[in-house]
């Protein structure tokens, strides 16, 4: 069974940090790559409120990530 909760994601980030990994945006990695770098991009097309929770959690762990907000008819309902 797959666990996609914020709790599990936070545990993953903490484990990666404890093992010497750093998080960079793609732009930062291109300009100044570091060893053991991880680049995270979240694709957001539904439930943007969950993305805000994730971004706050990443910020509390000093993790850099990028968010791509995809707004197309098939994945967005403004009602």
NORMOLIN-V787552 format. One record per residue. N is the residue number from 1. RES is the residue in one small letter. SS is DSSP state (H for helix, E for strand, L for the rest). Layout:
[[N:RES:SS] [N:RES:SS]]
//
This chain:
[[1:x:L] [2:x:L] [3:x:L] [4:x:L] [5:x:L] [6:x:H] [7:x:H] [8:x:H] [9:x:H] [10:x:H] [11:x:H] [12:x:H] [13:x:H] [14:x:H] [15:x:H] [16:x:H] [17:x:H] [18:x:H] [19:x:L] [20:x:L] [21:x:L] [22:x:E] [23:x:E] [24:x:L] [25:x:L] [26:x:H] [27:x:H] [28:x:H] [29:x:H] [30:x:H] [31:x:H] [32:x:L] [33:x:L] [34:x:L] [35:x:L] [36:x:L] [37:x:E] [38:x:E] [39:x:L] [40:x:L] [41:x:E] [42:x:E] [43:x:E] [44:x:E] [45:x:L] [46:x:L] [47:x:L] [48:x:H] [49:x:H] [50:x:H] [51:x:H] [52:x:H] [53:x:H] [54:x:H] [55:x:H] [56:x:H] [57:x:H] [58:x:H] [59:x:H] [60:x:H] [61:x:L] [62:x:L] [63:x:L] [64:x:L] [65:x:L] [66:x:E] [67:x:E] [68:x:E] [69:x:E] [70:x:L] [71:x:L] [72:x:L] [73:x:H] [74:x:H] [75:x:H] [76:x:L] [77:x:L] [78:x:L] [79:x:L]]
//
